[in-house]
């Protein structure tokens, strides 16, 4: 049975650690995209559709001085089922 993928917005702030951002993104991006047999082509649909979002478009300099480019602005997000926000 196929269910529509869960859309996830990962909100970026200057205080974000890039390893955490990309770790969450990669963890959500992979499920369902790969076959259980590495010799076969993927046959399943993705379980999640993660997107990196920020208040403004363009590169965002993070606390580690690494720049990251959001895929969308918060205002441009048309659908999200789950929102990840960094907490202190």
Secondary structure, DSSP 8 states (H G I E B T S, - for coil): -----EEEEEE--TT--HHHHHHHHHHHHHTTTS-SSTTS---S--SEEEEEEESSSSEEE-TTS-EEE-SEEGGG----SEEE----
